[in-house]
Amino acid sequence: MIKRIWFWLNASRLFSLPMTILSWLVIFVYSLQFGGDILNGVLALVGISAAHLATNLADDYFDYQKMLSDGNMMSTVVKNKCAYIKNGEATIKDVLKVVIIYCTIAFFIGVILTFRSGFDVIWLAVIGGILTLSYSKFSQVGLSELAVGIAFGPLFFEGVYYVMTKTFSFEVLVLSIAVGAFTVGVLYAHTLLDYDSDMISHKKTLCCRIGDKNKAILLLMIFYIVGFLALIGFSILTKNFCVLLALLTVPLAVNVCCAEKKYIEDKNFEPQIKWWHYPLDNWTKIKADGIHSFYFVLYQSRNLVIYFCALLIIGILLKL
């Protein structure tokens, strides 16, 4: 049973969960300054994590169905795309069942928080549910970044802040833009890695709509610039300049953009691993499978969020 649970967690891209947890910790710690309810905050994390994993798995579900109906797409997608389904470790029906389990967990957490915090939780949960289950559809029309930006930006931060304090905040909105911009950056970096197969399968991701991989990298830079500018705005609004510690991640943002450019030029480039590139989950296996250049770029975009949030949390704590 434990091995099976671990299998599904990995299939749900568990490696992306640390950035969600750290994003949650940013607003959780900030909410504590205003007497935030700790239990409600923890319950929100459980619900958000379940919704996040459901989104990842639902994306595989819809993508694999598309691959089945389009033989050209099946032969051109990157090797790791839906690999656990293609190699027979799970069926498409199994994927749907697990998505339902994740959504059920998120639903019950939402019910509990509604009784504990108020009925505003309902519309927050409804919007979150729509974004979770419709994410794949959003991605097909070039709106996946918008969906993730809303779900893991304002909805995420204002939602956690609300269940903990029963109020909303403009400062939290600005904070959500700062962190959300880097979260969107992870998704955008991922779709840029999938650019060639998405173009062949006629997916209308934002990268595909731009139509040029080199130009698409510029938008990734813009996401990061927006994040850093929002961070500065948040520090001015709250008069907490300690949070500017997170600006130390500027070199890491440059590193992500450079890694994306290398991948565009050569999908099999050999990453020169330095200490600041870690963590690199399951790196030995990933390298043996020959997909390490892909995951190197993806991990760097994720790690940027992790380090940005960690420094932001330290900055918030310094003012407590």
N, C-alpha and C positions, 0 to 999 in steps of 0.2 A: 504493500500500500504506500509506504513512504517513498519507494523508488518511483512509483507511478505519479505521485504528487510532484516529486522533484522533476520528473519528465515533463509534466504539463507546465510547471513553473518556467522551465527552460524554454519550452515551445512558445510560451507567452512572452518571451524576451525579458526574463527576469533581470538581465543586466541593465535594463533601462530604469528599473525601480528605484535604485539609490538616488537618482536625480529628483524623482517625485518625492521621496522621503525627505531629502534635504530642502526641497522647495517648501514642503509642508512645515519643516522645522523653522524656516525663516519666519513665516507668518504666525506659527505657534508661539515662538519666543517673543515676537513683537506684540502679540495679543496679551501675553502675560503682564505686560506693562500696564494694561487697562483692566486688570482683574479677570482675565479670561478663564473660563471653566476648563480645567485640565482634562477631565473625562470626555467632555464633548469634543475637544480637540483630538484626542486619541481615537475616538470613534470615527471622526471625520477621516482620519488617516486610513483606517481600515476600509472604509467605503470608497475613498478615492483610489486606493491601491487596487481594489477589486475592479473598479471601473477602468482603470488604466490597463490592467492585464486583459480585461475583456475586449478593450479596443484593439490591442495588439493582435489577439487571437481572431477577432472578427474580421480584421483586415486580411489575415491569411485565408479565412473561410471564403470571403468574396473573391479574393485574388485567385485562389485555386479553382473556384468555379469558372472564372474567366479563362484560366489556363486550359481547362478541360474543353472549353468550347472554341479555343483558338490554338491549334497545334503549333502555329508559328511562335506564339508567345511561350508555349511550353518548352520549346527548344532554345529560346534565346535569353530567358531570364537568368539572373546570376545563380550559381550552383546552389547556394544556401537558401534560396527562396522556397518556402514550404517543403524543405528537404525531408522533414519527418513524416509528411504525408506521402511524398513521392516514393520514399523508400519502404513504405508499408508499416511504419511504427504506429500510425494512427490513421483512421479514416476521416473523411470529411464530416460524417455524422458525429464522430467522437469530438471533433472540434466544436461543432455546434452545441453539443451537450455541455462542454466545459464553459463555453461562453455564457450559456444559460445559468450555470452554477455561479459564475462570477457576478452576473447581473442580479441574481437572487440575493447574494450576500450584500451587494451595494444597496438593493431595494430595502432590505430589512434594517440596515444601518440608517437609511434615510427615514424610515418610519420612527425609529427610536429617537433620532435627533429632532424630528418634527414635534414629538411630545415633549422633549426636553427644552427645545429652543424656540419653537413657534412655527406657524404655518408658512412663513416665508421660505422655509427649507423646501417646501413642496415644489415651488416654481424653480428653485435652484436645481433640485434633483431632476425635474422634468427636462430642463435645458441640458443638463449633464447627460441624461439618458439618451436624448435625441442625438447629441453630438457623438456619444459613444457608439451607438448602433448604426449611425449614418456616416461614420468617418470614411469608410471605403468609398461611399458614393461621393462625398465631398472631394476626395482625392482624384476621382475620375473627371471632375470638372474644374480642377485647379484651385479648389478652395480648402484643401486639407490644412494648409498653414493657418488660414483664418479660423478653422474649427479648433485646432490645437491651441492657437493663440487665445481664443476665448475660454476654452475649457481649462487650460493650465495657467491662464493669466487671471483676468478679473473674476471669473466664476470660481476658480480654485481659491484665490486669496480672499475675496470678499465673502465666499461661502464659509471658509474656516473661521475667519474673523467674526462673522455673524453668529455662528453656532457657539462661539466662545464668549462673545460680548453682547450679543443680541442687537448690534448696531452695524452700520456700514461706515466706510471712511474714505475720503478722497485721497489721503496719504497712502492708504492700502492700495487704492487703484493705481497710483503711480508706482508703488513698489511692485505690484503685479506685472506692470509693463516691463520693468527692469528685468525681473526673473523670467517672465514669459517670453521675452525676445530671445533669450538663450535657449529656452526649451523649444521654441519654434525652430531655432537654428539646428537642433538635433534632427528634427523631422526633415527640414529642408536639405541638410547635408546628406541624409539618407536617400531622399528622392533624386538628388543630384548623382549619387552613386548608381542609382537604378535608371539613369537617364536613357541609355541605349535601349534596354529592354522595354521601357515604358513607351518610347517612341515607336518601336516596332508593334507594340500591342495597342497603339493609339490611345494610351491613357493621357488625359489632359491635366497632368500635374502642372504646378506653376513653372517648374523648370522646363517642361516640354512646351509650354506656351511661350516662354522666352525664346526657345528654339536655338539657343547657342550656349554650349556648356561654359565657355569662357566668360560670356556675359552674365550667365547665371551665378557665377561665383561672386560677382559684384553685389548681388542682392543679399547673399550670405553676409558679406561685410556690412551691408546696411543694417541688417537685423542686429548685429553685434554693436554697431554704433548707437542704434536706438536704445539698446539695453544699457550701455554705459551712460548715455545722456539722461535716461530716466533715473538711474542710480544717483547721479549728481543732483537731479531735481528733488528726489526723495530726501537726500541729505540736507538740502536747503530748507525744505518744508518742515522737516522734523528737527532742524538745527542739531543733527547728529552727524558730525563729519567723520566720525570713526568708521562709518559704513563705507567710506571711500577706500578702505583697505581692499575692497573687491576690485579696484582698478588695477591691482597687481596682476590680474588675469588677462590684461591686454595682450601680453606676449603669447599667451595660450590661444587667444582668439586668432592671432596672426598665424600660429602654428596650424590650426584647423584649416584655414584658407589655403595655406601652402600645401598641406597634405591632400586636400581636394584637388588642387591643380596638378599635383604629381599623379594622382589616380586617373585624372582625365587624360593625361599624356601617356600613361602606361599603367594599365590595370594590374600588372604583375610586378610593380615596383617593390623593391625590398626596403622596408622601413628600417631606419637606423635608430634602434630603441635607446632612449635616454631615460634618466630617472624620472623626469617630469611627465613622461608619457604614461606612467602607470596610474591606476590599475588597468591591466589587460587580461580580462577574464578568460579562463580556458585557453590561454595563448598557445600552449604546446599542441593541443588538438587542432585548433584553428589553423595553425601553421602547417600541420601535417595534412590537413584537408585542402591546402592551397588557396584559402580564402582570407589569408592574413592581411593583405593589402586593403581589402574591403573593410574588414573589421577594425583595422588600425585607424582609419579615418573616422569610422563611426564611433569608436571608443574615445577618440580625441574630442569629438563634439560633445559627447556625454560627459567626459571628465571636466570640460570647461564649465558646464553647469554645476557639477559637484564642487569644484574649487571656488567658483563665484559665490555659490550659496554658503559654503563653509566660511569664507571670509566675511560675507555679509552678516552671518549669524554672530560671528565674533564681534563685529562692529556694533551690532544691536545690543549684545550682552555688556559691552563696555560702558553703555549708558544706563544700564539697569541699576 
